[in-house]
Amino acid sequence: MPTTAATPFDRAEALPAGDRALSGITIVDLTQFEAGPSCTQMLGWLGAEVIKIEPPGKGEQGRRASTEDPDTDSVYFMLLNANKRSVTCNLKDERGKDLLRRLIARADVFIENFGPGVIERLGFSYEAVAAINPRVIYAQIKGFDANGPHASLLAFDNIAQAAGGSLSVTGDADGRPLTPGVNVGDTGSGLHCSVGILAALLQRERTGRGQKIEIIMQEAVINFGRILYAAQAIFGRAVPRRGNAHIMGASAPCEVYPCKGGGPNDHVLVYTSRAGNHQWHNLLKLMGREDLGDDPRFATPQLRFQHSAVIDPLIREWTLTRDKYTCMRELGEAGVPASAVIDTMELYEDPVLRAQGAFVTVEHPVRGPFTMPGCPVRMSDSPIASTAAPLLGADNARVWGGMLGLSAEQLAALRADRAI
């Protein structure tokens, strides 16, 4: 019976947890909702000890956001807080603030994404935290620049996408601006922040000093749209909405086409490179339309874009004779870039994706087995494992008692006074 060859990633799964990339790094996590938690979840996947600081009683706002049961943590929260620990700490109580200060003294990273001015009013500005621990990496994620005209405005994912240009280029040419379906404003900002933190930790190895990391959500979305500015430079005007067509108007086909089945996602996306004609000719051969190979209307990628209205019905006629996965396979084997439009349930239930770790199942203490997207980073010398998001205050004894040395009696007194 044939076996799959071993890979470096198989070895990573066998390594002890203490050998993970960020083992020994402690992160004090005061983040909420998505932008900050997506950053610290990535660092937790990579082995850091992420200690989530939450208000007693209710916890971080995302715990109860969009939950079907007010007494149970939301799936939303669980998807963004795997591989973390939770402690409760009342930052409006001086004893709670003192606990956080003691934890900061032992930490490597401090991160927050409260609304503008909140962390400073609580007494944990960059200057205050750096005075406690000059080696700490202090990271903030905000919607807009602190010195700009929008500094005081709140920001969520769709706000950042509107402000960063994403909405302006999403949708049909004759339609309204649309919010893209994936959260590049929130999780995109979080991943940008994780890059900054990792770079600062590396720099600290040389200098011994911490520093401040600032991520502006508007700027993160601008960065994801970098190629838009190539199109703008070519056309000399704001980039228009083009639906599924190539944003630079440089090639065709670049469109989704209906397939057998008739469902809302029974489509295949077909793209041919703007770098030449070879993929276009491969497509014509597959469809049995080599007769169009010398048609002057389709002689270059730019000309094909101009004649998309002629090309699209030809391809649609072919795709409608096959289901989307057959289209994807036949096009791919012919050297034509293509993918079925795969919906979230198909991805979630795909046994191949589960086997490769794109989706993992964790054991939640209340909800039981819970399947969620796994870590998309693979490292040959750092095992990636997933643990369920923690219950509120689940690690109070471990952190406040074990790390800071508080006795059971002290913990009980703090809990009774709602300081933790």
Secondary structure, DSSP 8 states (H G I E B T S, - for coil): -------HHHHHHHS-GGGSTTTT-EEEEE--TTHHHHHHHHHHHTT-EEEEEE-TTT-SGGGSTT-SSTTS--HHHHHH-TT-EEEE--TTSHHHHHHHHHHHTT-SEEEE--STTHHHHTT--HHHHHHH-TT-EEEEEESS-TTSTTTT----HHHHHHHTTTGGGSS-TTS-----SS-TTTHHHHHHHHHHHHHHHHHHHHH---EEEEEEHHHHHHHHTTTHHHHHHHHSS-----TTS-TTS--S-EEEEE-TT--TT-EEEEE--TT-SHHHHHHHHHHT-GGGTT-GGGSSHHHHHHTHHHHHHHHHHHHTTS-HHHHHHHHHHTT--EEE---HHHHHH-HHHHHTTSEEEEEETTTEEEEEE------TTS---------TTTTHIIIIIIIT---HHHHHHHHHTT--
